[in-house]
Amino acid sequence: MSWPTVQLDTVTVLDRQSVHPDEAHLDTPYVGLEHVDGEGKIDCTETVASAELKSNKFRFTDRHVLFGKLRPYLRKIARPTTSGICSTDIIPILP
């Protein structure tokens, strides 16, 4: 079976909902590039409070795929099991 090649934006939405950390609950999970491994696993032990975030981040839910846009060869792509906020180096994608 062969799959057709299409533009990513025809089958997904790059969902960049910006949020300032002051607008999020302190116990909201935070995902940075360092929390995503090359096997698709997320080590989400950080929260908004523990990460001491200062600048805007992106919201995500368990419906998103998180794609690390820096150095894509590191395969920083994961499917979260919860909602939270992530670094702007990660793009939340909605299929």
C-alpha positions in Angstrom: 0.0 0.0 0.0 1.3 3.5 -0.8 0.3 6.6 1.0 -0.2 9.9 -0.9 2.1 12.8 0.0 0.3 15.9 1.0 1.1 19.2 2.7 1.1 18.9 6.5 -1.3 21.8 6.9 -4.0 20.1 4.8 -4.4 17.3 7.4 -3.4 19.1 10.6 -3.6 22.4 12.5 -0.4 24.0 13.9 -2.1 25.0 17.1 0.0 27.8 18.6 -2.2 29.0 21.5 0.0 31.3 23.4 -0.2 31.6 27.2 1.9 33.5 29.7 2.9 31.3 32.7 1.2 33.8 35.1 -2.2 32.8 33.5 -1.6 29.0 34.2 -2.1 27.1 37.5 1.1 26.5 39.3 0.6 22.7 39.1 0.1 22.7 35.3 2.5 20.3 33.6 5.3 21.9 31.6 7.1 20.2 28.7 10.4 21.5 27.3 12.5 19.9 24.7 14.6 18.3 27.4 11.5 16.4 28.6 10.9 14.6 25.2 13.2 11.7 24.3 13.8 10.4 20.8 11.5 7.4 21.4 8.3 9.5 21.9 8.3 9.5 25.7 7.6 12.5 27.8 9.2 12.9 31.2 6.8 15.5 32.6 8.0 16.0 36.1 8.1 19.8 35.8 5.3 22.2 36.5 4.8 25.9 35.9 5.9 26.5 39.4 9.0 24.3 39.4 10.2 25.4 36.0 10.1 29.1 37.0 8.8 30.1 33.6 9.1 33.8 32.5 8.0 34.0 28.8 5.0 32.9 26.8 4.5 29.2 26.1 2.0 27.1 24.0 -1.1 25.3 25.4 -1.6 21.6 24.5 -4.0 18.8 25.3 -3.9 15.0 25.0 -5.4 15.5 21.5 -2.1 17.1 20.2 1.1 15.7 18.9 4.1 17.7 20.2 6.8 18.3 17.6 10.2 19.7 18.6 11.1 22.1 15.8 14.8 22.5 16.8 17.1 19.9 15.3 14.4 17.6 14.0 16.9 14.8 13.6 16.7 14.3 17.4 13.1 13.0 16.8 11.5 15.1 19.6 8.0 14.0 18.8 5.5 12.8 21.4 1.8 12.3 22.2 1.0 13.7 25.6 -1.5 11.9 27.9 -2.5 15.1 29.7 -3.0 18.9 29.1 -0.3 21.4 29.9 2.0 24.0 28.4 5.1 23.6 26.4 8.1 25.5 25.2 7.7 27.5 22.0 10.4 25.3 20.6 7.7 22.6 20.5 4.7 23.0 18.1 1.4 21.4 19.3 -0.1 19.8 16.2 -3.8 18.8 16.0 -4.5 16.0 13.5 
